[in-house]
Amino acid sequence: MRFGIFSVVGHHPRELTRTVGEFYDQLLEHVQLADELGFESFRVSEHHFHEYGAIPSPPV
């Protein structure tokens, strides 16, 4: 059986004081940890037209 992770990866700039760069750094740390733990995949949701939507096109 293979397991993966699906993350909504919400970016809330008004509530959290982190830059978009810091957000991506944290996300990549989570992806690396998931890989080290043996997860098969790490998928993220897609958001558009809102500051919450820091990942407008996951396949890219």
C-alpha positions, 0 to 999 in steps of 0.5 A: 500500500502506498501513502501520500499527503494532500495539503491545503497549504494555506497562506494567511499573510494577515494572521501569520507574519511570514513572507511568501518566500518563508512560506515556500521554505516551510512547505519544501521542508514539509515535502522533504520530511514526507519523503524521508518518512517514506510517503509516495507523494505530496500534493497541494491544493490550487488557489486563485485570485486571493492572497491565500492562494500562494500556489496558483498552479501546482503542476508547474 
